[in-house]
Amino acid sequence: MTTTDHPHAASASPHAPHGAPGPIPTGASERPAARGVQSVKFTFFRVTDEVRRGPASDRAALGAALTEVLEASADAMLTRVYSTVGTRADAEFLVWQAHDDLRPITDWHASLLRTPLAGRLAVTHSYLSMTMRSLYTNELHAGSEQRTRLRTDGGVDEYLFVYPMAKTREWYALPAVDRQRMMNEHIAVGHKYHGIKINTTYSYGLDDQEFVVAFEGNDPGEFLALVRELRDSDASRYTLFDTPMFTCRRLDLEALAGHLGLLAE
């Protein structure tokens, strides 16, 4: 599967801690954003088995600490949390962060290491990316290729489908007109699935993948149908990898600890 800006994509301002629309807090950094883009971080965690075997009081203390550090993240930047309990064997929740500057994101992760959570949460997957203009035009949604930020209407759907991806060297060797033609087909397929929204971010030189793609929607079946149809597109022949894939359920910050079993019994 390949990706481009979805026909329903929109630029975004991030959300307040519990999902209400609002501007990104400047947090610890006042440096202007570079070219209006955002740094974006997807971090997947799991609670260690030691915590699961420990007393309920320890789990409750860990849950309170987790809620506190997530609230600190939400005060400094766009922060959304999702559960992968029941959908992945290797991860239990996702913290999705975005800021105009990379430093507050890395500072938050450093602060996490100074808490009791550091030895009790394992990072199973980590993806760094940034927003930027699409290389391709989108005739079905004029102007979307000019957007350089996440969606303004995002973070409200029940599910998020996330995966890293890269394209083959052969893709980049194709003439631009051929790549645009194949992306036109790709965009036309996506346009049929109105309940699915996409956030495409770029990792060239920042991380191992080239893109991190995050689809939002309320119906996993609709996303399944979209991906199945895209497998038949010409552009899909030039996908180097697009795994692992994560199906994530959106939660409020204060609900995550309870969902993970980190509350007093």
Phi and psi in degrees as a GROMACS rama.xvg file:
@    title "Ramachandran Plot"
@    xaxis  label "Phi"
@    yaxis  label "Psi"
@TYPE xy
-108.834  176.589  THR-2
-144.213  153.438  THR-3
-147.821  -177.6  THR-4
-63.916  129.39  ASP-5
-70.6089  149.347  HIS-6
-58.925  -21.9917  PRO-7
-103.298  11.8871  HIS-8
-68.8158  148.564  ALA-9
-138.685  155.921  ALA-10
-68.8894  162.644  SER-11
-136.594  143.949  ALA-12
-103.21  143.308  SER-13
-69.1654  -178.834  PRO-14
-113.287  155.72  HIS-15
-67.2424  170.987  ALA-16
-49.8917  -36.0131  PRO-17
-110.791  23.1405  HIS-18
101.52  -6.73233  GLY-19
-74.8857  136.799  ALA-20
-59.0174  145.737  PRO-21
-179.395  168.204  GLY-22
-74.9172  161.141  PRO-23
-71.8435  125.775  ILE-24
-63.5311  146.251  PRO-25
-73.7981  -23.6487  THR-26
61.5336  -139.472  GLY-27
-78.4217  -14.4799  ALA-28
-113.372  135.921  SER-29
-111.338  8.16351  GLU-30
-68.4235  134.592  ARG-31
-60.3473  149.571  PRO-32
-67.0705  140.824  ALA-33
-77.2586  112.448  ALA-34
58.3435  24.1444  ARG-35
73.9696  13.3313  GLY-36
-92.6754  170.682  VAL-37
-122.576  144.031  GLN-38
-85.2488  139.839  SER-39
-133.231  135.52  VAL-40
-131.98  129.204  LYS-41
-114.074  116.254  PHE-42
-125.627  123.626  THR-43
-104.178  133.798  PHE-44
-124.034  159.876  PHE-45
-138.681  148.483  ARG-46
-78.5985  135.569  VAL-47
-69.9031  156.352  THR-48
-63.1866  -31.0179  ASP-49
-58.2424  -41.042  GLU-50
-64.8271  -42.3096  VAL-51
-61.2982  -34.0205  ARG-52
-84.7899  -11.0454  ARG-53
-80.6315  176.336  GLY-54
-67.7897  155.974  PRO-55
-61.192  -33.0054  ALA-56
-64.8169  -37.4957  SER-57
-67.6637  -40.3918  ASP-58
-64.072  -39.2055  ARG-59
-65.5058  -40.3129  ALA-60
-64.7827  -39.3763  ALA-61
-65.452  -40.5011  LEU-62
-61.8593  -41.0865  GLY-63
-65.365  -40.2663  ALA-64
-66.2848  -38.9956  ALA-65
-63.3855  -45.4835  LEU-66
-60.4911  -40.4847  THR-67
-63.7511  -44.6389  GLU-68
-72.212  -31.3543  VAL-69
-69.4877  -37.503  LEU-70
-65.2789  -36.2022  GLU-71
-64.6581  -37.9302  ALA-72
-64.1519  -43.6874  SER-73
-65.9076  -28.046  ALA-74
-71.322  -25.8259  ASP-75
-100.432  -20.8859  ALA-76
-164.766  171.229  MET-77
-59.8745  124.533  LEU-78
-138.104  123.34  THR-79
-125.623  145.081  ARG-80
-124.03  146.246  VAL-81
-140.189  146.622  TYR-82
-94.5628  140.584  SER-83
-116.102  15.1481  THR-84
-63.1255  126.972  VAL-85
88.2628  -6.75287  GLY-86
-119.302  -21.3199  THR-87
-133.112  145.742  ARG-88
-86.7942  -18.8139  ALA-89
-110.198  0.526215  ASP-90
-148.565  152.709  ALA-91
-120.495  -24.3173  GLU-92
-157.437  157.802  PHE-93
-116.924  135.569  LEU-94
-110.865  117.411  VAL-95
-108.319  119.006  TRP-96
-125.829  147.949  GLN-97
-147.222  142.25  ALA-98
-153.863  156.903  HIS-99
-67.4826  -16.7025  ASP-100
-130.579  142.008  ASP-101
-71.7527  -28.1983  LEU-102
-59.0692  -44.6284  ARG-103
-61.3492  -30.191  PRO-104
-67.5855  -49.7219  ILE-105
-66.7104  -33.9709  THR-106
-63.8735  -38.8385  ASP-107
-64.4606  -43.1966  TRP-108
-65.611  -34.8629  HIS-109
-66.0106  -40.0611  ALA-110
-65.6551  -32.7331  SER-111
-60.468  -36.0438  LEU-112
-68.8076  -16.4473  LEU-113
-93.0115  4.11958  ARG-114
-105.319  167.225  THR-115
-61.7509  -14.3982  PRO-116
-68.8094  -23.2128  LEU-117
-56.4723  -40.8616  ALA-118
-91.8193  1.84488  GLY-119
-118.116  -6.61501  ARG-120
-119.259  131.738  LEU-121
-105.159  131.41  ALA-122
-83.5397  117.795  VAL-123
-97.1991  -29.8273  THR-124
-148.702  144.221  HIS-125
-146  126.187  SER-126
-133.126  126.762  TYR-127
-110.196  138.048  LEU-128
-155.475  178.148  SER-129
-141.526  158.544  MET-130
-84.0462  153.429  THR-131
-165.164  168.932  MET-132
-66.5208  144.774  ARG-133
-69.0619  149.77  SER-134
-81.2534  -7.41132  LEU-135
-121.963  145.975  TYR-136
-81.0698  155.785  THR-137
-131.025  94.074  ASN-138
-70.1046  -20.637  GLU-139
-82.5341  -15.306  LEU-140
-145.586  76.889  HIS-141
-56.7568  135.103  ALA-142
93.3274  -15.2238  GLY-143
-64.6059  -28.974  SER-144
-71.1975  -12.6868  GLU-145
-87.071  -10.1853  GLN-146
-76.4666  142.141  ARG-147
-123.902  13.2673  THR-148
-135.435  168.563  ARG-149
-67.8996  171.37  LEU-150
-70.4215  142.404  ARG-151
-75.6075  -23.9629  THR-152
-100.642  15.933  ASP-153
-89.4302  171.529  GLY-154
80.2233  11.9918  GLY-155
-115.202  -16.2721  VAL-156
-79.3513  159.165  ASP-157
-73.0513  -29.3638  GLU-158
-124.494  150.9  TYR-159
-129.543  132.241  LEU-160
-116.13  114.95  PHE-161
-120.531  138.652  VAL-162
-157.261  148.32  TYR-163
-85.0686  153.958  PRO-164
-152.823  161.29  MET-165
-145.02  153.802  ALA-166
-104.509  161.259  LYS-167
-74.4594  161.236  THR-168
-62.2026  -31.0567  ARG-169
-61.7025  -32.4396  GLU-170
-61.0458  -46.0814  TRP-171
-72.6136  -18.3995  TYR-172
-82.4999  -12.7851  ALA-173
-69.9943  149.549  LEU-174
-59.612  147.099  PRO-175
-57.1993  -35.6239  ALA-176
-65.5522  -34.5336  VAL-177
-71.5098  -40.6267  ASP-178
-63.9258  -41.1746  ARG-179
-63.5296  -40.0353  GLN-180
-60.4193  -44.5903  ARG-181
-68.8853  -35.2918  MET-182
-70.3751  -30.0137  MET-183
-60.6576  -41.7799  ASN-184
-63.3082  -43.9372  GLU-185
-59.9122  -45.6863  HIS-186
-63.8494  -40.8095  ILE-187
-62.7202  -37.7632  ALA-188
-64.9594  -47.7582  VAL-189
-60.066  -33.5797  GLY-190
-64.2114  -20.5938  HIS-191
-76.2646  -18.9342  LYS-192
-107.916  84.5186  TYR-193
-70.6172  -18.6078  HIS-194
-85.2784  -0.941044  GLY-195
-109.756  129.053  ILE-196
-117.442  148.629  LYS-197
-124.323  141.5  ILE-198
-117.88  112.017  ASN-199
-102.253  124.515  THR-200
-124.459  160.187  THR-201
-120.529  141.293  TYR-202
-125.043  13.5066  SER-203
-51.4389  118.563  TYR-204
77.2366  -7.09614  GLY-205
-99.6925  -32.5443  LEU-206
-153.499  179.737  ASP-207
-68.6883  -34.8966  ASP-208
-82.9205  171.619  GLN-209
-99.3843  -28.9348  GLU-210
-137.711  154.576  PHE-211
-123.693  124.064  VAL-212
-111.732  131.367  VAL-213
-128.905  107.193  ALA-214
-92.9874  137.157  PHE-215
-113.248  142.603  GLU-216
-174.179  170.436  GLY-217
-106.631  -6.06073  ASN-218
-131.26  103.76  ASP-219
-57.2601  -30.8663  PRO-220
-64.6297  -35.6129  GLY-221
-67.2851  -39.6569  GLU-222
-66.1339  -40.5765  PHE-223
-55.5633  -46.3077  LEU-224
-64.983  -38.6651  ALA-225
-61.5694  -49.4816  LEU-226
-64.5851  -40.0147  VAL-227
-60.2702  -43.7554  ARG-228
-68.6896  -35.9552  GLU-229
-66.7993  -22.8507  LEU-230
-61.2858  -25.5636  ARG-231
-87.4353  -3.49706  ASP-232
-78.2125  154.301  SER-233
-60.7883  -38.4479  ASP-234
-63.5535  -27.3525  ALA-235
-64.5016  -20.5144  SER-236
-67.1903  -16.5215  ARG-237
-105.786  16.9896  TYR-238
-84.17  124.137  THR-239
-80.5607  -48.4622  LEU-240
-155.375  153.052  PHE-241
-147.672  38.7553  ASP-242
-133.735  159.05  THR-243
-74.7174  155.624  PRO-244
-110.603  137.931  MET-245
-121.528  128.791  PHE-246
-102.319  117.279  THR-247
-122.599  138.44  CYS-248
-103.448  126.995  ARG-249
-70.4815  138.116  ARG-250
-135.663  153.471  LEU-251
-71.738  154.219  ASP-252
-55.4276  -45.2318  LEU-253
-73.2283  -13.7526  GLU-254
-90.1555  -16.4743  ALA-255
-63.7736  -45.2836  LEU-256
-59.1789  -43.8812  ALA-257
-64.8186  -39.8652  GLY-258
-61.361  -33.1921  HIS-259
-86.3915  0.689898  LEU-260
79.0103  24.3913  GLY-261
-106.319  47.4447  LEU-262
-128.371  158.064  LEU-263
-64.1773  139.903  ALA-264
